[in-house]
């Protein structure tokens, strides 16, 4: 157990954390007569990576949109900043599943940063200061070499790292990742997860990641939350992936392979 984990264990014996934390309390979302989410509760410490899993239509993306404030919901979102002892709303970064744009467009990665960070139209150009700022942001995700590349020429993994760099500018308290590596090859998947894992340690981020990549979730997540309209199960990866309902949802074969692999690692 590292120093950060020791602090969490000793200082967060109640809901009043000695470290920063985000609390989602009794979140619910209803559209018309359809209840999409009900009584969702989650408590995340800074430096923790929480993976959100569940079947299609379980409400995973809806929960992220509710946290962002893009979807009306019941319940509370509370952030406690340990440094200032301030309770309020966290600064949130967000990486969507994909970015819709014209792939034939000449827009570059630098142009994307200029559009996101400036009020001046991109066609007026951008300063050396902005280019340097964009480069430093990309360095956080080992993607500075993409600075002058055209967006439409990027691979899926490269584009997602650019979006991740944007979500970290400024560095948020809470980072939301909504299936950010969908359609990316295995090498790109590993690279993205490793980058996210390093970021949460280097910047002490709280991260919620929606994912179907169960093996990588098992490897990198501190905690897994199984959602199906409400929280059905939560805990350490081994605990959640041994749950009967999770096994029935994702397949017994996968669960056996996961548990056998973990047993081999412990030998």
C-alpha positions in Angstrom: 0.0 0.0 0.0 1.5 3.4 -1.0 1.5 6.6 0.9 -1.6 7.9 -0.9 -3.6 4.8 -0.1 -2.5 5.0 3.5 -3.8 8.5 3.7 -7.2 7.5 2.2 -7.6 4.7 4.7 -6.7 6.8 7.7 -8.3 10.1 6.8 -11.5 9.0 5.1 -13.2 6.8 7.7 -16.3 8.9 7.1 -17.7 11.0 4.3 -15.5 13.9 5.5 -12.3 13.2 3.6 -8.8 14.4 4.6 -8.1 14.3 0.8 -10.2 15.7 -2.0 -13.2 13.6 -3.0 -16.3 13.8 -5.2 -19.6 12.5 -3.9 -22.5 11.6 -6.1 -25.6 11.3 -3.9 -28.9 9.7 -4.9 -28.7 10.6 -8.6 -31.8 9.8 -10.7 -32.8 10.6 -14.3 -36.3 10.3 -15.6 -37.5 11.0 -19.2 -41.2 11.1 -19.6 -42.5 8.1 -17.7 -39.2 6.2 -18.1 -36.8 5.9 -15.2 -33.3 5.7 -16.6 -31.3 6.0 -13.4 -32.3 5.6 -9.8 -30.5 6.1 -6.5 -27.0 6.1 -7.9 -24.4 6.8 -5.2 -20.7 7.0 -5.7 -17.8 8.3 -3.6 -14.5 8.9 -5.4 -11.2 10.0 -3.9 -8.6 12.0 -5.8 -6.1 9.6 -7.4 -8.7 6.9 -7.9 -9.8 5.4 -11.2 -13.4 4.1 -11.1 -14.6 2.0 -14.1 -18.2 2.0 -14.9 -19.5 -1.1 -16.6 -22.9 -2.5 -17.5 -25.0 -3.8 -20.4 -26.1 -1.6 -23.2 -28.9 0.8 -22.1 -27.8 0.6 -18.5 -27.5 4.4 -18.2 -23.7 4.7 -18.1 -23.5 7.6 -20.6 -26.6 9.2 -19.1 -24.9 9.2 -15.7 -21.8 11.1 -17.1 -24.1 13.6 -18.8 -25.9 14.1 -15.5 -22.6 14.7 -13.8 -21.7 17.2 -16.5 -25.0 19.0 -16.0 -26.1 18.3 -19.6 -29.1 16.1 -18.4 -31.6 17.1 -15.8 -31.4 14.9 -12.7 -32.2 14.5 -9.0 -29.6 14.2 -6.3 -26.5 16.0 -5.5 -22.9 16.3 -6.7 -20.5 17.5 -4.0 -16.8 18.1 -4.2 -14.5 18.5 -1.2 -11.2 20.2 -1.9 -8.9 19.2 1.0 -6.4 22.1 0.4 -8.9 24.9 0.8 -11.5 22.9 2.7 -14.0 24.2 0.1 -17.1 22.2 -0.7 -18.7 22.9 -4.1 -18.8 21.7 -7.7 -15.6 20.1 -9.1 -13.8 21.3 -12.2 -14.7 18.6 -14.7 -12.9 17.3 -17.8 -14.7 15.2 -20.4 -13.6 12.9 -23.3 -16.5 11.7 -25.5 -16.8 8.5 -27.3 -15.9 10.3 -30.6 -15.6 13.7 -32.2 -17.8 14.4 -35.2 -16.1 16.5 -37.8 -15.3 16.7 -41.5 -12.3 14.5 -42.0 -11.4 16.3 -45.2 -11.1 19.6 -43.3 -7.6 21.2 -43.1 -8.1 21.9 -39.4 -5.0 21.0 -37.4 -4.5 19.9 -33.8 -3.3 23.4 -33.0 -6.4 24.9 -34.6 -8.5 22.7 -32.3 -6.8 24.0 -29.2 -7.1 27.6 -30.5 -10.9 27.1 -31.1 -11.3 25.6 -27.6 -9.2 28.1 -25.7 -9.7 31.4 -27.6 -12.6 33.6 -28.5 -10.9 34.7 -31.6 -11.9 32.9 -34.9 -9.3 30.3 -35.9 -8.8 31.8 -39.4 -7.2 34.8 -37.8 -4.3 32.6 -36.9 -2.9 31.9 -33.5 0.1 33.1 -31.4 3.3 31.3 -30.6 2.2 31.5 -27.0 -0.9 29.4 -27.8 1.1 26.9 -29.9 3.5 26.5 -26.9 0.5 26.1 -24.6 -1.0 23.4 -26.8 2.3 21.6 -27.1 2.7 21.5 -23.3 -0.9 20.2 -23.0 -0.1 17.4 -25.5 3.1 16.5 -23.6 0.9 15.4 -20.7 -0.3 12.5 -22.9 2.9 11.9 -24.8 1.4 13.4 -28.0 3.3 16.7 -28.6 4.4 15.4 -32.0 0.8 15.7 -33.2 0.7 19.5 -32.7 0.8 20.4 -36.4 -1.0 17.3 -37.8 -4.3 17.6 -39.5 -7.2 16.2 -37.4 -8.5 14.1 -40.3 -5.1 12.4 -40.6 -5.0 11.1 -37.1 -5.6 7.5 -36.1 -8.4 6.8 -33.7 -5.9 6.4 -30.8 -4.1 9.6 -31.7 -7.3 11.6 -31.8 -8.4 10.3 -28.5 -5.1 11.4 -26.9 -5.6 14.9 -28.4 -9.1 15.0 -26.8 -7.7 13.8 -23.6 -5.1 16.6 -23.6 -7.9 19.1 -24.2 -9.9 17.6 -21.3 -6.9 18.2 -19.1 -6.6 21.9 -19.9 -7.1 23.1 -17.2 -6.3 20.1 -15.1 -9.7 19.1 -13.7 -10.7 17.7 -10.3 -12.8 15.0 -12.0 -12.1 13.5 -15.4 -15.0 11.7 -17.2 -14.1 9.2 -20.0 -17.1 7.9 -22.0 -15.8 4.8 -23.8 -12.9 6.9 -25.1 -11.1 4.0 -26.9 -14.0 2.4 -28.8 -12.8 1.1 -32.1 -9.1 1.4 -31.3 -6.7 -1.5 -31.7 -5.2 -3.5 -28.8 -1.9 -1.6 -28.8 -3.8 1.8 -28.8 -6.0 0.5 -26.0 -3.0 -0.4 -23.7 -1.3 2.9 -24.5 -4.5 4.9 -23.6 -5.1 3.0 -20.3 -1.4 3.4 -19.3 -1.6 7.1 -20.1 -4.8 7.6 -18.0 -3.3 5.5 -15.1 -0.2 7.7 -15.1 -2.2 10.9 -15.2 -4.3 10.0 -12.2 -1.1 9.4 -10.2 0.8 12.5 -11.5 -2.1 14.9 -11.1 -4.1 13.2 -8.3 -7.2 13.1 -10.5 -10.5 11.4 -9.8 -11.5 9.5 -12.9 -14.7 7.8 -14.0 -14.2 5.6 -17.0 -17.1 4.0 -19.0 -15.6 0.9 -20.6 -16.3 -2.5 -22.1 -12.6 -3.5 -22.1 -13.0 -5.7 -19.0 -9.4 -7.1 -19.0 -7.9 -3.6 -19.0 -10.5 -2.5 -16.4 -9.3 -5.4 -14.2 -5.7 -4.3 -14.7 -6.0 -0.6 -14.2 -9.1 0.3 -12.2 -9.0 0.8 -8.4 -12.8 0.3 -8.3 -15.5 -1.1 -10.6 -19.1 -0.1 -10.5 -21.6 -2.3 -12.2 -24.6 -0.2 -13.3 -27.9 -1.3 -14.6 -30.4 1.6 -14.0 -29.0 1.7 -10.4 -25.8 0.4 -8.8 -26.0 -3.3 -8.7 -22.5 -4.0 -7.4 -19.3 -2.1 -6.6 -15.9 -2.8 -5.2 -12.4 -4.0 -6.2 -12.2 -5.6 -9.7 -11.8 -9.1 -8.4 -14.9 -8.7 -6.1 -17.1 -7.3 -8.9 -16.0 -9.7 -11.6 -16.9 -12.6 -9.2 -20.4 -11.3 -8.8 -23.1 -13.6 -10.1 -25.0 -10.9 -12.0 -21.9 -9.6 -13.6 -20.9 -13.1 -14.7 -24.3 -13.6 -16.2 -24.2 -10.2 -18.0 -20.7 -10.6 -19.5 -20.4 -14.3 -19.8 -19.1 -17.2 -17.6 -16.2 -18.0 -19.9 -14.7 -14.5 -19.5 -15.1 -14.6 -15.7 -13.3 -18.0 -15.5 -10.5 -16.7 -17.7 -10.2 -13.6 -15.5 -10.1 -15.5 -12.2 -7.7 -18.1 -13.5 -5.4 -15.3 -14.7 -5.5 -13.6 -11.3 -4.7 -17.0 -9.6 -1.7 -17.4 -11.9 -0.5 -13.9 -11.0 -0.6 -14.7 -7.3 1.5 -17.9 -7.6 
